[in-house]
């Protein structure tokens, strides 16, 4: 096993290339934020990333889903997702990277980047192609963010937060093809909290009761709210998250199947194998030997 593939490379928000600006936020061109912008190897980010491609060609692959670069298009990647780029011609546009805490400092827990597009149990990256009448206002927001970030004398964090918040709302409206209220009801906020907990604590907690206890509600109430909000049961969301993480480790690392099983906190490799085959339709070994192609095409 190659040591460098034992675990997926993770880009953290302390890269020396970000030398200015408020903590937890950066915006630049693809060249300015390299190597984040052009990484051709599978990797994760600990932060959110928004990409606006205005020219160029290639493919961005986010958790086994290939997105053909098609200017002008917005791409959204959540923390923890595995992505890489396949470029054919140089890409131009904007790259925005930020931590959730950057927005929370101004807007509190009411604002979630994941909610900007959809309450998605998978957190799957999205690609939003802009129509001609949508390009100017969206590009105006990216330009305003970039101009404030590069402002002589230093950027004002509250201005960046406001522009970023507006941009996320506009992306959500484009995704839903209609205006969506910026105020969450209590059920949506609770479901979003559950999804975030699953994303953050999956390796430590894999029971619905455990998450309900952390939130301070009964498992039945959690099940009712999550099913009504997402269309899935809490247990389905846990199984989906485990399956996605298993696919990531089987595809992008040299960990043995037994090591993947252990990392995902399964009692033994046999149980993991039965779980994976039930969820994916093939064994972990079959998936690793070539099943990823079939899965990606679905």
C-alpha positions as CSV (number, residue, x, y, z in Angstrom):
1,X,0.0,0.0,0.0
2,X,1.3,3.5,-0.9
3,X,1.5,5.6,2.3
4,X,0.3,8.7,0.4
5,X,-2.9,6.9,-0.5
6,X,-3.7,5.6,2.9
7,X,-5.9,8.6,3.4
8,X,-7.3,11.2,1.1
9,X,-5.4,14.5,0.9
10,X,-7.3,17.3,2.6
11,X,-6.8,20.9,1.8
12,X,-7.2,23.0,4.9
13,X,-7.8,26.7,5.3
14,X,-4.3,27.6,6.3
15,X,-2.7,27.6,2.8
16,X,0.1,30.2,2.7
17,X,-1.2,31.4,-0.7
18,X,-4.0,33.1,1.1
19,X,-2.0,35.9,2.6
20,X,-4.6,38.6,3.1
21,X,-8.3,39.1,3.8
22,X,-10.5,38.2,6.7
23,X,-10.0,34.7,8.3
24,X,-12.2,32.0,6.7
25,X,-12.7,33.6,3.3
26,X,-10.8,34.0,0.1
27,X,-11.7,34.8,-3.6
28,X,-9.4,34.8,-6.6
29,X,-8.9,33.5,-10.1
30,X,-8.0,29.9,-10.8
31,X,-4.3,30.9,-11.1
32,X,-4.4,33.0,-7.9
33,X,-5.8,30.1,-5.8
34,X,-3.8,27.3,-7.3
35,X,-3.2,24.5,-6.4
36,X,-6.7,24.3,-5.0
37,X,-8.1,25.4,-8.3
38,X,-6.5,22.8,-10.6
39,X,-6.0,19.8,-8.4
40,X,-6.1,16.7,-10.8
41,X,-5.8,14.2,-7.9
42,X,-8.7,13.1,-5.7
43,X,-8.8,15.3,-2.6
44,X,-11.1,16.8,0.0
45,X,-11.6,20.3,1.3
46,X,-12.4,21.3,4.9
47,X,-14.2,24.4,3.5
48,X,-16.9,25.3,1.1
49,X,-16.0,26.1,-2.5
50,X,-17.9,27.9,-5.2
51,X,-16.5,28.0,-8.7
52,X,-17.8,30.3,-11.5
53,X,-16.4,29.1,-14.8
54,X,-16.5,31.8,-17.6
55,X,-14.3,30.1,-20.2
56,X,-12.4,26.9,-20.7
57,X,-13.2,23.2,-21.0
58,X,-12.8,20.1,-19.0
59,X,-14.6,18.1,-16.3
60,X,-15.0,18.5,-12.5
61,X,-15.7,15.2,-10.8
62,X,-17.5,15.6,-7.4
63,X,-18.2,12.3,-5.5
64,X,-18.3,10.2,-8.7
65,X,-20.5,12.7,-10.5
66,X,-18.8,14.3,-13.6
67,X,-19.7,17.9,-14.4
68,X,-18.7,19.0,-17.8
69,X,-17.4,22.6,-17.7
70,X,-19.9,24.6,-19.7
71,X,-19.4,28.4,-19.3
72,X,-21.0,30.2,-17.7
73,X,-21.7,27.7,-14.9
74,X,-21.6,27.7,-11.1
75,X,-20.2,24.7,-9.2
76,X,-20.7,24.2,-5.5
77,X,-18.7,21.7,-3.4
78,X,-19.3,21.0,0.3
79,X,-16.7,20.1,2.9
80,X,-15.7,16.5,2.9
81,X,-16.6,15.8,-0.6
82,X,-14.0,14.2,-2.9
83,X,-13.3,16.0,-6.1
84,X,-10.7,16.4,-8.8
85,X,-10.4,18.2,-12.2
86,X,-9.8,17.0,-15.7
87,X,-8.8,20.0,-17.8
88,X,-8.7,20.2,-21.6
89,X,-8.1,23.9,-22.0
90,X,-7.2,26.7,-19.5
91,X,-10.1,27.6,-17.2
92,X,-11.0,31.2,-16.3
93,X,-13.4,32.6,-13.8
94,X,-13.7,33.0,-10.0
95,X,-13.0,30.6,-7.1
96,X,-14.6,31.4,-3.7
97,X,-13.5,29.4,-0.7
98,X,-14.9,29.9,2.8
99,X,-15.6,28.4,6.2
100,X,-19.2,28.2,7.5
101,X,-18.1,30.1,10.5
102,X,-17.4,33.1,8.3
103,X,-21.1,33.5,7.6
104,X,-22.2,32.4,11.0
105,X,-20.3,35.3,12.6
106,X,-22.6,37.7,10.9
107,X,-25.9,35.8,10.5
108,X,-25.7,33.1,13.2
109,X,-27.0,29.6,12.6
110,X,-29.9,30.8,10.5
111,X,-27.6,30.7,7.4
112,X,-26.2,27.5,6.1
113,X,-24.2,27.2,2.8
114,X,-25.7,23.8,2.2
115,X,-29.1,25.3,2.3
116,X,-28.2,27.7,-0.5
117,X,-29.0,25.1,-3.1
118,X,-31.1,22.5,-1.4
119,X,-31.6,20.5,1.8
120,X,-29.7,17.6,0.3
121,X,-29.0,14.5,2.5
122,X,-26.0,13.7,0.4
123,X,-24.6,17.2,0.1
124,X,-23.8,16.4,-3.5
125,X,-22.1,19.2,-5.5
126,X,-24.3,21.1,-7.8
127,X,-23.7,22.6,-11.3
128,X,-25.9,25.6,-12.2
129,X,-25.7,26.8,-15.8
130,X,-26.6,30.4,-16.2
131,X,-28.9,31.7,-18.9
132,X,-28.0,34.9,-20.8
133,X,-30.2,37.0,-18.6
134,X,-28.7,35.6,-15.4
135,X,-25.1,36.1,-16.2
136,X,-24.8,39.8,-15.6
137,X,-26.3,40.0,-12.0
138,X,-24.4,36.9,-10.8
139,X,-21.1,38.0,-12.3
140,X,-21.7,41.4,-10.7
141,X,-21.8,39.7,-7.3
142,X,-18.6,37.8,-7.9
143,X,-16.9,41.0,-9.2
144,X,-18.1,42.9,-6.1
145,X,-16.7,40.2,-3.8
146,X,-13.4,40.2,-5.6
147,X,-13.1,44.0,-5.6
148,X,-13.9,44.2,-1.9
149,X,-11.4,41.4,-1.1
150,X,-8.7,43.2,-3.0
151,X,-9.6,46.6,-1.7
152,X,-6.5,48.8,-0.9
153,X,-6.1,49.0,2.9
154,X,-8.0,45.8,3.5
155,X,-11.4,44.3,3.0
156,X,-14.4,44.8,5.4
157,X,-15.5,41.4,6.6
158,X,-19.1,42.5,6.9
159,X,-19.3,43.6,3.3
160,X,-17.8,40.3,2.1
161,X,-20.3,38.4,4.3
162,X,-23.2,40.4,2.9
163,X,-22.2,39.9,-0.7
164,X,-21.6,36.2,-0.1
165,X,-25.0,35.8,1.6
166,X,-26.7,37.4,-1.3
167,X,-24.8,35.2,-3.8
168,X,-25.9,32.0,-1.9
169,X,-29.5,33.2,-1.9
170,X,-29.4,33.9,-5.6
171,X,-27.9,30.4,-6.2
172,X,-30.7,28.9,-4.2
173,X,-33.3,30.8,-6.2
174,X,-31.7,29.7,-9.5
175,X,-31.7,26.1,-8.3
176,X,-35.3,26.1,-7.2
177,X,-36.3,28.2,-10.2
178,X,-38.3,30.4,-7.8
179,X,-37.8,32.7,-4.9
180,X,-37.4,30.9,-1.6
181,X,-37.8,32.4,1.8
182,X,-34.6,33.1,3.6
183,X,-36.2,32.3,6.9
184,X,-36.2,28.6,7.9
185,X,-39.1,27.1,9.7
186,X,-38.3,25.1,12.8
187,X,-38.6,21.7,11.1
188,X,-36.2,22.7,8.3
189,X,-33.7,24.0,10.9
190,X,-33.9,20.8,12.9
191,X,-33.5,18.6,9.8
192,X,-30.5,20.7,8.7
193,X,-28.9,20.3,12.1
194,X,-29.4,16.5,11.8
195,X,-27.7,16.4,8.4
196,X,-24.8,18.5,9.6
197,X,-24.4,16.2,12.6
198,X,-24.3,13.1,10.4
199,X,-21.8,14.8,8.1
200,X,-19.5,15.7,11.1
201,X,-20.0,12.7,13.4
202,X,-20.6,9.8,11.0
203,X,-17.5,7.9,12.1
204,X,-18.4,8.2,15.8
205,X,-22.2,7.9,15.7
206,X,-24.3,5.7,13.5
207,X,-27.6,5.3,15.3
208,X,-30.7,7.4,15.0
209,X,-31.2,7.4,18.8
210,X,-27.6,8.7,19.3
211,X,-28.3,11.7,17.1
212,X,-31.7,12.3,18.7
213,X,-30.0,12.4,22.1
214,X,-27.4,14.9,20.9
215,X,-30.2,17.1,19.5
216,X,-32.4,16.7,22.6
217,X,-35.5,15.2,21.0
218,X,-37.1,11.7,20.7
219,X,-36.1,9.4,17.9
220,X,-39.8,9.4,16.7
221,X,-39.8,13.2,16.5
222,X,-36.6,13.2,14.6
223,X,-37.9,10.6,12.2
224,X,-41.1,12.6,11.6
225,X,-39.3,15.9,10.9
226,X,-36.5,14.5,8.8
227,X,-38.8,12.4,6.7
228,X,-41.2,15.3,6.1
229,X,-38.4,17.7,5.2
230,X,-36.0,15.5,3.2
231,X,-38.2,12.6,2.0
232,X,-35.9,10.2,3.7
233,X,-35.8,8.5,7.1
234,X,-32.9,9.3,9.4
235,X,-31.6,5.8,9.1
236,X,-31.6,6.1,5.3
237,X,-29.5,9.2,5.5
238,X,-27.0,7.4,7.8
239,X,-26.8,4.5,5.4
240,X,-26.4,6.8,2.4
241,X,-23.6,8.8,4.1
242,X,-21.8,5.5,5.0
243,X,-22.1,4.2,1.5
244,X,-20.7,7.4,0.0
245,X,-17.8,7.4,2.4
246,X,-17.1,3.7,1.7
247,X,-17.1,4.5,-2.1
248,X,-14.6,7.3,-1.5
249,X,-12.2,5.2,0.5
250,X,-12.5,2.2,-1.9
251,X,-11.9,4.3,-4.9
252,X,-9.4,6.9,-3.8
253,X,-7.2,5.1,-1.2
254,X,-5.2,1.9,-1.0
255,X,-6.8,0.9,2.3
256,X,-7.8,-2.8,2.4
257,X,-11.4,-3.7,2.6
258,X,-10.9,-4.7,6.2
259,X,-9.3,-1.3,6.9
260,X,-12.2,0.5,5.3
261,X,-14.6,-1.5,7.4
262,X,-12.7,-0.6,10.5
263,X,-12.5,3.1,9.6
264,X,-16.2,3.2,9.1
265,X,-16.8,1.5,12.5
266,X,-18.3,-1.7,11.3
267,X,-18.0,-4.6,13.7
268,X,-16.3,-6.8,11.2
269,X,-15.5,-6.9,7.4
270,X,-18.2,-9.5,6.7
271,X,-20.9,-7.2,8.1
272,X,-19.5,-4.3,6.1
273,X,-19.5,-6.5,2.9
274,X,-23.2,-7.4,3.4
275,X,-24.1,-3.8,4.1
276,X,-22.2,-2.5,1.0
277,X,-23.7,-5.1,-1.3
278,X,-27.2,-4.4,-0.1
279,X,-26.8,-0.6,-0.7
280,X,-24.7,-0.7,-3.9
281,X,-25.7,-4.0,-5.5
282,X,-22.1,-5.4,-5.6
283,X,-19.4,-6.3,-3.1
284,X,-16.7,-3.9,-2.0
285,X,-14.2,-5.9,-4.0
286,X,-16.3,-5.8,-7.2
287,X,-16.8,-2.1,-6.8
288,X,-13.1,-1.5,-6.4
289,X,-12.2,-3.6,-9.4
290,X,-14.3,-1.6,-11.8
291,X,-17.8,-1.0,-10.5
292,X,-17.2,2.7,-10.1
293,X,-17.7,3.2,-13.8
294,X,-21.1,1.7,-13.7
295,X,-22.1,3.6,-10.6
296,X,-20.9,6.9,-12.0
297,X,-23.0,6.4,-15.1
298,X,-26.2,6.0,-13.2
